[in-house]
Amino acid sequence: MVRLVAATLIMAFYSQVALSQVSPDCGGAIPICNNTPVNGGSNGYGVDDFNGASSSGCLEQTTSGSIESNSVWYRFRTMAAGELGFNIGHDSSEDWDFALYRTSDCNTLGDPVRCNFFDNSDNISFIGVGEDPTGNANSVHFEDWLQVNAGEDYYLFINNFSNVNSGFSIQFTGDIFTTNPTDALDCSIINNLLGAPIAACEGDTVNLDATTVGATAYEWYSDTGSGFQLIPAETNPTMNVTTSAQYRVVVITPTGNIISDVQAVFNPIPITNVVSDELFCHTSGMIFDLETKDSEALGAQNPDEFMVSYHHTQTDAMTGLNPISKQFLKNPGQENIFIRIYSLTNPDCYDASESFSINAVVSPELTFADETTLCENSSGIIIGETAPNPAYSYAWSSGELTPSINVTQAGEYTLTVTNSIGGLNCEASRTVQVNMSELPMITDVEVEDFQANSKVTVLTDSQGNFEYRIDNGAYQSSNVFEDVAGGMHTITMRDLFGCGEVTENIVVVGFLPIFSPNGDVLNESWQIDGLSALNSPIVTIYDRYGKLIAQLTEFSPGWDGSFKGKPLPSTDYWFKLSYLDNGGNRVFAKYIQNHFSLRR
């Protein structure tokens, strides 16, 4: 196993070879502060920092049989209080884990304060604490923000599960970097002459400063993957670099040589391609997917290396603040959207030079009802928009080009409303179902069994929606009234849509459907109950041929089944009921024309 050595300030009289700025052991954790590192990969681990433990927080044993398999350790100290997070960016095909420990001693790590051990079966590119920079609010690879105080020491363990890796980058986030942009993390913990790992952008110039009191000479080296090579003619205490490499300085002093290494990575600056404007029809609650514009902005650039974000202002795009959700709830109207493309490994390498217009043209919103009722024999009804927009055009299926029309027949009428802007036609249509409601008409009234308290049913042949009431009671949708007392009543039937009403006076009385004058004392006579509620009632009884058989008043004892003293045969007989109305006119009780049976 090759053990990689952390870059530190070394007093030595020999040449040291450093493959990259990686420490597989907690004891040699690389200190970091303002510049966040870009790592060139990890290969194996040194000592087992977990002393054979099978777990630490969420971490479990890996393919190595230990918690560590291919590990890197960093340490940092906070200098501000607030919210802290970080993003660990990596190739989406690789599986990385991490744990963060609040401690100043590798021998007492304790449990991690943040930890993630999920596999990467969903091929994500970031793990970390806080917010996923891709905007995925539900990523299981991100832990909650960490609340920190000034002066706290932390150790960050990053591990590749199976040593299939091409390295990673770390970007710190959180409000402590807003309140303390230059000193959120303490740089005094770094005793390396050349400082912390350096993350820069292509085109930048980084000054490496190895100035040492008493130095007699300086030698500068670079390693781009094939070992350190002397850089000719670089003999000054400082050196400007513009390319990614592991840099080393050998400071020659009378008491010995000082060797210091630092990793400098120059990430490419993306170029934003011209993005086409968007013109579309807007509907209420509409979501525009800004992610569909990513490929336009990136062009041929690798989406695994660069991230696209969108902003309402140029200033926000330049600073990376207030990104718009990719699922953009767009309001009607036109606005400019500003694009920021930045490197996944170094968000400071960005381009915010392009913008595009997004114009959401309002689609007409129709407010009129889609069903209405036309009263029979009326002059018509107005349907459609009664408060039209003068900028819209209107067209009915019946040929009219006005926002509203008067209809006199039942049927379906469809209105199409169009808002045309810049060659785009935004339409909305609605079909109105016009129903014809016939005038209410009472065809018949049934009094069930004609008991003293009867069930009354109102019958009609009219088609429509009606409601009913008896006397001055409340209206009801049912045409049936229960327990109606004997006497005179008024039935009212009306149309729900105001298409008229009709009233009928009815009489409710009770009588026996069968009587048997056979001398057994039971049902010896036939009579009508409830006549006392009427004014001068008269009941006339007929045989099937219409011959008048008998007349009864409210004072009559009833009919005994005889005519002129002679018993009549067993058969059905008919009757009518008349009375004096409020005007003193004798009228027949409507719907009271029924029959009964004589049985002997």
DABEL-V152483 format. One record per residue. SS is DSSP state (h for helix, s for strand, l for the rest). PHI is phi in whole degrees, 0 to 359 (* if undefined). Layout:
SS PHI
SS PHI
This chain:
l *
l 272
l 261
l 268
l 256
l 292
l 280
l 222
l 285
s 235
s 268
s 205
l 242
l 223
l 274
l 245
l 250
l 242
l 286
l 193
l 275
l 224
l 238
l 278
l 240
h 300
h 297
h 250
l 308
s 281
s 284
l 224
l 220
l 290
l 275
l 265
l 279
s 244
s 261
l 268
l 113
l 226
l 215
l 80
l 219
l 276
l 284
l 279
l 292
l 253
l 53
l 79
l 297
l 271
s 202
s 211
l 62
l 277
s 291
s 231
l 295
l 255
l 294
l 280
l 87
l 240
l 298
l 271
l 231
s 218
s 249
s 223
s 241
s 231
s 221
s 207
s 230
s 279
l 239
l 212
l 259
s 148
s 262
s 230
s 211
s 201
s 245
s 253
s 268
s 203
l 296
l 293
l 270
l 253
l 244
s 242
s 231
s 209
s 213
s 244
s 245
s 266
l 195
l 248
l 220
h 296
h 280
h 228
l 295
l 69
l 274
l 292
l 276
s 216
s 202
s 212
l 229
l 292
l 287
l 253
l 293
l 264
l 55
l 272
l 249
s 221
s 230
s 158
s 234
l 105
l 244
l 295
l 294
l 281
l 91
l 282
l 285
l 248
l 294
l 284
l 268
s 241
s 267
l 296
l 308
s 253
s 270
s 242
l 240
l 294
l 87
l 268
s 260
s 225
s 242
s 249
s 256
s 238
s 223
s 269
l 294
l 228
l 62
l 251
l 208
l 237
l 99
s 205
s 231
s 235
s 235
s 278
s 222
l 117
l 288
h 292
h 274
h 273
h 284
l 228
l 296
l 253
l 220
l 297
s 245
l 279
h 274
h 289
h 283
l 268
l 255
l 286
l 304
l 270
l 87
l 283
l 307
s 245
s 247
s 226
s 244
l 304
l 97
l 285
l 241
s 253
s 264
s 266
s 240
l 245
l 307
l 226
l 297
l 88
s 293
s 255
s 196
s 227
s 236
s 244
s 229
s 222
s 230
l 253
l 129
l 237
l 96
l 287
s 237
s 297
l 264
l 299
l 71
l 264
l 233
l 275
l 294
s 240
s 212
s 271
s 236
l 228
l 233
l 289
s 185
s 266
s 254
s 225
s 240
s 247
s 262
s 266
s 233
l 299
l 258
s 142
s 264
s 252
s 245
s 222
s 242
s 209
s 264
s 237
s 238
s 252
s 275
l 293
l 267
l 290
l 239
l 276
l 282
l 295
l 247
l 289
l 288
s 243
s 228
s 207
s 277
s 259
l 234
l 302
l 73
l 288
s 252
s 257
s 275
h 294
h 298
h 292
h 269
h 303
h 295
h 296
h 294
h 281
l 63
l 274
l 289
l 286
l 293
l 280
l 251
s 228
s 245
s 248
s 230
s 233
s 219
l 280
l 228
h 295
h 298
h 296
h 293
h 293
h 269
l 80
l 269
l 52
l 296
l 280
l 301
l 301
s 271
s 275
s 282
l 273
l 274
l 299
s 114
s 251
s 206
s 266
s 250
s 260
s 256
s 235
s 246
s 223
s 289
l 295
l 275
l 208
l 300
l 287
l 265
s 215
s 226
l 229
l 266
l 244
s 213
s 213
s 266
s 234
s 241
s 262
s 281
s 295
l 277
l 305
l 252
l 270
l 248
l 278
l 292
l 263
s 209
s 210
s 237
s 254
s 283
l 300
l 69
l 275
l 277
l 125
s 220
s 274
s 235
s 109
l 280
l 264
l 232
l 287
l 267
l 295
l 277
l 263
s 251
s 231
s 213
s 262
l 296
l 272
l 106
l 290
l 240
l 249
l 299
s 222
s 222
s 259
s 245
l 240
l 229
l 291
s 150
s 253
s 231
s 250
s 251
s 248
s 247
s 233
s 247
s 250
s 219
l 57
l 82
s 261
s 253
s 258
s 243
s 215
s 232
s 213
s 258
s 258
s 268
s 260
s 256
s 270
s 251
l 286
l 296
l 295
l 209
l 273
l 277
s 199
s 231
s 259
s 249
s 290
l 60
l 45
l 270
l 298
s 241
s 246
s 265
s 249
s 239
s 266
s 250
l 215
l 258
l 285
l 259
l 164
l 247
s 233
s 223
s 224
s 210
s 243
l 56
l 255
l 286
l 286
l 289
s 221
l 283
l 281
l 268
s 245
s 241
s 261
s 52
s 275
s 289
l 296
s 125
s 272
s 218
s 244
s 260
s 241
s 235
s 223
s 279
l 295
l 259
l 78
l 271
l 113
s 212
s 219
s 235
s 221
s 268
s 232
s 240
s 248
l 225
s 237
s 206
l 276
l 287
s 220
s 223
l 221
l 283
l 242
l 87
l 265
l 77
l 267
l 51
l 281
l 221
s 245
l 207
s 251
s 273
l 97
h 292
h 293
h 279
l 252
l 265
l 52
l 288
s 225
s 253
s 250
s 246
s 231
l 272
l 294
l 262
l 89
l 282
s 291
s 256
s 201
s 231
s 234
l 243
l 293
l 261
l 288
l 287
l 122
s 262
l 265
l 86
s 239
s 228
l 54
l 86
s 252
s 296
l 267
l 290
l 290
l 186
s 269
s 230
s 250
s 215
s 230
s 235
s 235
s 199
s 270
l 278
l 293
l 268
l 83
l 265
s 278
s 231
s 273
s 293
s 293
s 73
s 257
s 223
s 227
s 225
s 216
s 242
s 257
l 235
l 241
